[in-house]
Amino acid sequence: MKTMILGALAGLAIVGMSGAAEAKCIKAGGQATAVTPELSTFLAKAALNNSINSWGGKGVGKVNVACKWELVLSACTASQRACKK
């Protein structure tokens, strides 16, 4: 009986540790719409940084930016991988 209880506790400990050992990373993003592509890119990157900071993480790797025209405005989306320690 004692062996079964210790085995069950050890199993729970391993499952709990495997979840804690994983890195906590997300793909963060920010969007902006402005008159020029340069301004909307700048604002999208600022929104991305705000998103990462409010989550409590740190940006990892390259920032990806995609822009498209909507009528007379430029809409940009910035994304980056962010991880917590």
Beta strands, then each sheet from edge to edge (+ up, - down):
strand 1: 24-34
strand 2: 58-70
strand 3: 73-84
sheet 1: 1+ 3- 2+
end
